[in-house]
Amino acid sequence: MNYQRRNQGTCSRTVSFDISEDYTVSNVKFEGGCHGNLQGIAALCEGKKADEIITSLSGIKCGFKQTSCPDQLAKALLDAKNNLE
């Protein structure tokens, strides 16, 4: 399943990814934001299970902001996982 979510409180506007029935994540892409850093996050998430990514990235803040691009990815993965269940 391909999933896309609008980010809130970050420089990146959206995050999209594919998530399989066994919750394996692939093809993570951010629109906007710090391109190099977000490519790195996407590469590190490739082939990992959603729960592992959610645990690692949830709650990360960016400077004075209450969220971050990694935290927004974790929220999107949680939403997608709930839609699959």
VENUR-V573510 format. One record per residue. N is the residue number from 0. RES is the residue in three letters. PSI is psi in radians with two decimals (* if undefined). Layout:
# VENUR-V573510
N:RES:PSI, N:RES:PSI
This chain:
# VENUR-V573510
0:MET:2.35, 1:ASN:2.38, 2:TYR:2.41, 3:GLN:2.45, 4:ARG:2.45, 5:ARG:2.26, 6:ASN:2.68, 7:GLN:2.24, 8:GLY:0.30, 9:THR:2.90, 10:CYS:-0.61, 11:SER:2.51, 12:ARG:-0.71, 13:THR:2.84, 14:VAL:2.44, 15:SER:2.74, 16:PHE:2.90, 17:ASP:2.47, 18:ILE:2.24, 19:SER:3.04, 20:GLU:-0.44, 21:ASP:0.25, 22:TYR:0.42, 23:THR:2.36, 24:VAL:2.44, 25:SER:2.91, 26:ASN:0.75, 27:VAL:2.28, 28:LYS:2.34, 29:PHE:2.54, 30:GLU:2.10, 31:GLY:-3.07, 32:GLY:-2.94, 33:CYS:1.73, 34:HIS:-0.89, 35:GLY:-0.81, 36:ASN:-0.72, 37:LEU:-0.55, 38:GLN:-0.68, 39:GLY:-0.79, 40:ILE:-0.79, 41:ALA:-0.77, 42:ALA:-0.70, 43:LEU:-0.42, 44:CYS:-0.32, 45:GLU:2.15, 46:GLY:0.04, 47:LYS:2.77, 48:LYS:2.52, 49:ALA:-0.76, 50:ASP:-0.68, 51:GLU:-0.76, 52:ILE:-0.78, 53:ILE:-0.81, 54:THR:-0.71, 55:SER:-0.62, 56:LEU:-0.30, 57:SER:2.35, 58:GLY:-0.05, 59:ILE:2.35, 60:LYS:2.70, 61:CYS:1.82, 62:GLY:-2.19, 63:PHE:-0.11, 64:LYS:2.69, 65:GLN:0.00, 66:THR:-3.07, 67:SER:3.00, 68:CYS:-0.76, 69:PRO:-0.70, 70:ASP:-0.68, 71:GLN:-0.63, 72:LEU:-0.77, 73:ALA:-0.74, 74:LYS:-0.72, 75:ALA:-0.70, 76:LEU:-0.70, 77:LEU:-0.77, 78:ASP:-0.84, 79:ALA:-0.74, 80:LYS:-0.74, 81:ASN:-0.59, 82:ASN:-0.46, 83:LEU:-0.44, 84:GLU:*
